C-alpha cells in the first residue's frame, strides 16, 4: 500500500516480484554529483567539517559525565578495560562502515544498508532504533546540562528554566542552514579536543603534586576499600561499565550517516576513519587512565554518588585545590553538551528522513526546505526530544541521565553489530555479482578481513550480554521489571519491530544476486581524483601533516 503523492500517510512497501518486500533501486535516492542530492539535502559539509566531526563530535556527556558513573560503578580498572575494548571494536567497525560508505555514500548510511543487503525488516527496526538512540542522547544531554548548572546553582525549582535555555540554544543552531551546523560543530569540536588535551596535561601535573595543595598521586585510588584489584562490584561491576562506555563512544558511526552530505566521500571519509584509532586512544583511554589516578571511585560528586553535581573532570581539578579552572572547565563541558545535543537532533532527523524515503515512516518526514533541511523530520524529532528533556523536571537529572544513557548505549551496540553484519553481506554480494569495486585504484579496504570483524562482532555481543546480566541481576538492588527495562529497553524494542515487520509484510531475505549495489553509488569526479592522486604522491610524513590541515 503505497501512499499517493503529497499525502501525509504512512508509505509502506509493496511486495516485489521476488517476494522480498524490497522496493529496489528506484526507492532509494540517487546522489547527484553537484552540491545537492536528489532528495533535497545539500552537500555543504566540507573536508574540514568531516574531519573535525570525526575527531570531536561524540566527545561530550558520555566522556565528561558518563565516565564518572562508570568509575563509581565498576572502579578504575573496569573503566579503563571497558574503554580499551570499546576502542578496539570501534576501530574495526569503522573500517567495515568505511568500505560501504565510500562506495555508497547515501544519507542514512547503515540503516539503509540493512534494508539493501539483508531484509527490509532489519532496515525498519534498525532505522527506528537508531533514531530512538539519538533522541535519547538528546534527553541525556538535557539531563547533563541541568547537572552541570547544579555545580553553581542547585535550586531544583529552576530545572525547567535550565532545560528551556538548552532547548533554545539547539533551536537556534537548527534554524540555520546545514553549512552553519558544520561550522558550529567544527569550532565546538576543536574546543572539545583542546579541553581534553588541556585536562590530560593538567592532571599529569596534578599527579606530580603541581596543585596548590601539593598532593602527589600514585596508585592509591586503585587500592581503596571495596576494590578487588581495581574492580568494584566484581564481574557485574565490570559488565555494567560497558554500556556507559558505549554511550560515551557512540556516534563514531555518524561519519557514515553524514556521508550523503559530504563532498568527495572517497577522499574525505577514509581520512576521517583513519584518525579514529588515535583520537580514541588519546581522548578516551589516556584521559580515563589519568582520571582514575586523581578521582576516587567512591567520590560523592560522581554520577551515582550521593551528591552528583559535576563532571569527574571538574572534580579532579577542584579536589586538587585549583580555584578558577574548575568553573572554566564546567562551562566548556556545558558548551560540549549543547554541541552533542545539536548533533543528536541532526543525526536523528536525517535518519528519519531516510526512513521516510524508504517507506518506513510518514512520507512528510522526507520534505526539505530551500536550505536543504528536512524540516518536518527536524520538528518531529525536536518535539519528542523536548518531551524527554522536560522529564528532568519530575526526576533528578542523574536518574534521568542513567535511563537515557542505557537506552542509547544498547542501541549503539545493536547498530555496531548491524554495521559489521552488513559489511559481510556487502562483501558477499560484491563477490556474487562479480563487482571488482574494492580491487580498483583508490578503493578503501579494511585490514585482515574477515578475522578482525569477527572478533569485533563477538566482543560487542559479549558486552551486550553483560548488560543483560546486570539488568536481570542489578548491583545492590533486587531484580525488578522496572530496572530491567530501564537498562535493556533497546533490545526488546528492536526485536519487536523486526519481528513485527516480518510478520505483517512477510518480507524475505534478499538473495546475494538481488542485492542493490548500484543505487547511490557515486563515481569519481575529476576534482576528487586530483585530491586522491595528490595524496597518493605524498610521503608518509606529508600524509601525516595533511591531517592537521583543515
N, C-alpha and C positions, 0 to 999 in steps of 0.2 A: 504494500500500500504506500505508494509514494505520494506525497502531498502535492497539490497543484502549486504552480509558480505564484509567489507573492503571499501565500497564506502562511500564518504563523503556527502551523500544525507540526506535529512530530513526524519528520520524514523517515520512514522505515525502509529497510532494504527489501527489494524484491528478489525472489529466488532466481538465480541464473540457470541457464540450460545445464550447467554442470551440477546443479543442486547444492552448491556450496553456500548460497546466500551472499556471495561476494559480488558486488556490482562491477568491479573491474576497473580498467584504466580510465574510463570516462567519468567515474565518480570522484576521482582524486584530482586535485588541481595541478595543472602543468605549471612549471616555473619558467617564467619568461626571462630572457637574458638581460632585460633592462632593469630599471630601478624599481619596478612594481611587478608583483606576482599576479597571475591571472585571477587570484582570489581577492585582490584588493589590498593586500599587505604590501608595504613598500620596503625595498632593500636599502635602509638607511643606516644599518649597523656596519661600521667600517672595521678595518683590521684592528685598530687600537681599542675599539669598543669590545670586540670579541675577545681580544687578548686580556683586557682588564676584567671583563665579566668572568672569564675563565679563572683568573687569578684570585679575584676577591669577592665575587658575587655571593657565595654562600658562607663567607666569614661574617657571622652575625650572632644571633641569640644562642644557637647551639654551642658555639665555641666560647662566647663571652659569659654565658649564664648556665647553659645546659651542662657544661663541663663541671660546674660546681655541684650539681645534683649527682652526676656520675661519680665524682670524687667522694661525696658524702655516702653514697650507697655502696660502692664497691671497694673504696680505698685506693691508694695511689697506684699499686701495681695493676689492678683491674683497669683503671683509667688509661694507663699507658698501653697495655696489651690490646685493649679494645680499639684504640685509635690506630695502632700498628696494623692490626688485621684488617680494619676498615680501609686503611690507606692502600694496602696491597690489593684488596679486592676491587677498589675503585679504579686503581691504575689499570688493571686488567679489563674491567668492564668498559672503561672509556676507550680502550683500544678496539673493543668489539663494536661500540657505538660509532666510533670514528670511521671504521670501514664502510658502514652503511650510510652514514650521514654525508660523507664525501661523494659517494656515488648518487645518492638520492636525497638531496638537501631539501626536504619538504617540511613545511611548517607543521608542528605537531610531532614530528620525528617518530620515536619508537612506538607511540600509541598507534600510529598508522602502520608501522612495520608489523605489529602484531596481527592486524587485520589482513595485510597483504601477504604475509609469509605463512601464517598458520590458519586462522579462523576468525571470522567477524566477531564471534562471541568473545574471543580473547581481547580483540581490539576495543570492543564495547566496555568490557569490565575494566581493562587497563586504563582506558581514557578517563572514565568517571572516577576511578580510584586515584589517578594522578591529579585530577582536578581537585578532589577532596583533600588530598595531601597538601596542596599548596594553599587551599582555603584555610586548612587547619594551621598551616605555618603562619598565615596572616593573623589568626587568632592568638597564636603563641607569641607573635611579635608584639601585639597589643598588650598581652599579659606582661611581657618583659618590659615594655615601655613604662607601665604602671609601677612595676617592681623597682626600676631604676630611679624613678622620681621619688619613691619612698626613701631613697638614700638621703634626700634633702627634706622631704615633707611626707610624713607617714599618715596624714589625715585621710582616713578611709572615705569620708564624705565627698572628697574631691575626685574620686576614681572616675566618675563619669566625665568630668571635665578633662582629665588627662587623656582618656580614650578619644574624646572628641577632637582634641588637638592632634593626636596621632592620625585619626581619620582624615582630618583636614589637610595635613601635610601630604598624605598619599593621594588625595583627590587632586591637589594642585599638580602633582607630577604627571598624573594620567590624563589631565585635561590638555596637556601639551602633546605635540607630535612625537612619533617614535624616536626621532633624532634627539629630542630633549631627554627622553628616558635614557638613551645611550650615553649622553653627556653626563647626566646625573650619576649614572652607575659608574662611569669612568672615573670621575673625581672622588666619589664616595668610596669606591673600591680602592683607589690609591690611598685614601685616608685610612682605610682598614689595614692595608698592607703596612703602612708606615707605623700605625699604632701597635700592631702585633710585634713588629721588629723592635720598636722602642721598648715595649714591655719586656721582651726577651733580654734586651741589654740591661734594663733597669733591674730586673730580677736577678740577673747574673751578678750585678754589682751588689744587690742586697744579700745574696748568698755569701758574698765575701765580706759582709759586715759594713757596707758603704752607707747604710741607712743611718738616720740621726741617732737611733738607739744603739748602733754599733754591734748588734747581734749578728753572729755568723750562723749559717745554716748548713748542716750536713745531711745525713740521712735519718735524723731523729723522727721526722714525720712518718717515716716508713716503719717505725718500731713503736708506735703508740699503742697503749692498751686497747684491745678489741681487734687488733690486726693480726692476721696469721700470714707471715711472710709478705706483708704489704697488701693483703686482701682482706676486706671486711665482708662479713656475712657469707663466707665460704663460696661454694660454686654458684649459688644463687646471686650473690653479690656481683660476681663476675658476669653472670648471664644477664643481669638487669642493666648493665652498663652498655651493652652492645646497641640497644635501641636508641639510647641517648647519643651515642657516637654516630649512629646512622642519621639521626636528626641533625646533628651538627654538620656532618659532611654532605647531607642530602642537598641536591641542587647542582651537584657537579655535572649531572647529565643534562642540565638545561642548555649547555652549549649545543647539544643536538637539537633541542627544541627551537632555538633561535636560528637554526641553520637556514630556514626558509626566508629569513630577513637579513641574511649575511651576504656581503659582497665577496666574491671569489672564494666560495667554500672549499674548493680543492686546495687552495693555498692557506687560508686562514684557520680552518678547523683543525688540521693536523698540528699546526703551530700551537694552538691553544691546548690541545690534548697533550702535547709533549711536555708542557710546563707543569702538568698535573702532579706528577710524582714529586717534583721538587717543592712545589708550594704546599702539598700536604705534609711533607716531611718537616718543612720549616715552620709553617703556620699551625700545624696541629700537634705533631709528635714532639717537636722540640719545646713548644710553648707548654704543652701538657706536662712534659717531664719536669721542666723548670717549676711549674706551678705546684707540683707535688712536694717540692722541697721547701716552699715558703708558706703554704697554706695547709693546715692540718685537716684531715678528713672529717673531724668532728667539730669543725668551726660552726658556731651558731648562725653566722651570716650567710652560709651556703644555702642554696635551694634544697629544701628537705630538712634544714636546721630549724631551731626554734625561733630565730629572728632573721629570716631570709629577707634581705633588703638591698642586695647589691651583687655585682659580678665578683667572682673569685679573683679576677684580675685586679679589681679595685681593692678588694680585701688584702691582697698580697702587699700592695704599696701602702695601704693605710696602716696595716699591722707593723710595718717597718718604721713607722713614726714620721713618714713624709706627709706634710700637711696639704699642700695645694694640688699636687699631682693627682691624687685620687678623684678630686672633683673634676679636673680636666678630663681624665680618662673616662669617668662616668658619663660626661657629656658626649664624648666621642662614641662611646658604646651606644648611647641613645640615638645618635645620627646613624650608626650602623644598623640599628634595629629598624629605623624608618626606611632605610635603603632596602633591607630584606623584605619589609612589608610591601614596598612598591614592586619589587621583583616577583613576589608571590602572586600579586594580582596580575602582573604582566604574563607570567607563565600560565596561570590558571585560565585567563581569558583566551590566550592563544590555543591552549589545549581544547577549550570548549568550542572555539571557532572551528578547529579541525574536526571535532566530533560532529558538528553540525553539517559540515560539507560531506562527511562520510555517512550521514543518515543516522547518527547515534544520538542526536539532540535536536531540539527545535531548529527549524531552518533559519529563523530570525537571528539566531546567535552567530550566523555566518556573515551578517551585514557589516560592512566597513564604511567609514566616512571618507571625505576627500583627503584627509590627512593620514589615511592608512590604518586607523584604529578600529578594531572590532567593537564598536560602541555598545551594542546590545549585550555581548558577552561580558564586556567590562562592567556595565551597570549591574547585570545579574550577579556576577562574581563579587563585585564590591558590596552589593546588598547583603549577600549571605555572609561575607566576611565581617560586615558591620554588626550583624546579629551576634556572631560568635564573639566579636571583640567586646560587646557590652555584657557578655556573661561574667566578665570580671567584676561587675557591679554587685552581683549577688554572691560571689565566692572570692576567696583570696586569690591574688594573682599567681602565687606559687602553685596552688592547687590546679587552677585552670591551665597554667603552663604545662604541668605534668600531663594533663589529659591530651592536649593538642600535640605535644611533642611525641607522645606514644603513638597517636593515630598516624601522624606524618612519618615517623620513624619506620613503622611497619609497612606503610605504603611505599617508602623508598626501597625497603628490602624487596618487595614484590616487583617494583619497577626494574631494579637491577637484575633480578632473575629473568624477567621477561626480555630485557635487552640482550643478555647473553644467549638465551634460547633463540631469539630472533636472528642473532648473528649466525648461529649454527644452521638455521634454516636458510638464511641468505646464502651462505657458502654452498649448501647442498643444492639450492636452486640454480646458482651460477653453473655448477658442475653439470647438473642435469640438462640445462639448456645450452651448454657449450659456450657460455659467455666468458670471455677472457679479460673482463674489466680489471681484475686485480693483478693481471700479468702485464698490463700496459705501463708505459712510462708515466711517472708521477703518481702512480697508484699508492694509496695508503694502506698498508697491511699490518696486522697485529703480529707480534712475535710469538714463536713457539705454539702456534695453533695445532691442535685444539687443547693441549695439555694445561696451559695456564687458565684458559676459560673454564675448563672442567674443575680445576682447583677452586676458582673464584665462586663457581656455582655451588659447590659442596660447602664451602666456607660460609657463604651468605645463608644457605639453607640451615646450617648449624646455628648461626646467630638467631635466625627466626625461631628455631625450635627452643633455644634458650629463653627467648621472650615468652614463648608459650608456657614453659615450665614455671617461670616466675609469675605468670598471670594466673595459673591454676593454684600454685602454692606460693603466695606472696611473702615477702620478707617482713617478719614481725607482725603479721596480721592473719586472721583466719580467712580461709578461702570464701569467696563470695562471687555471685554473678556480676555485681557492680564492679568489682576490682578486675575481673576477667575481661569484661567488655571495654572498660576504660583503657586497658593495656593492650588488648588484642583485637579491637573492633575492626581494624582494617581487613583482616583475613576473612572473617565471615562475610563481610560486605562484598569483597572481591569474588568469593566463591559463589555467593547467591546471585550476583549479577551475571557471572559467567554461565552458571548452570541455567539460570532463568532465560537468558537469551537463546541458549541452545535448545531448550525445551519448546519455547514459544515459536521460534523461527526455524528450528530444525537445521541450523547451519552445519555444514560439513567441513571436515579437514581438507584443506586445499592440497592437491597433488603438486609435486615439485614442478612439473611441466606447466602448470596453470598459474604459478606464482608470477605476479606482475613485477618485472624488473625494469620496466621502461618508463612508466608514468612518473614524472617529477625528475627524471634524470636530466642533468644539465651538462652538456659537453663543454670542453674547454673553450673559453673565448680568448682572443689574441692578447688582451691585457693580462689575463690570468696566466697564460702560457709564458709571457715575458717575465712575470714575477717568479714563476716556478723555475724557469731556466736560469735566472739570475741567482736564485737561492742555491741551485744545483752547482753553479760555478764557484760558490763561496768556499773558503777554507773552513775548517771546524771552528777556528777562533772567530771568524767573521760571522758564521751562523749563530754562535752563542751571543755575540754582541747584538745581532739583529733583533733578538728577542727583547732587548732593552729599549728599542726604538718604537715609539707609539705614534 
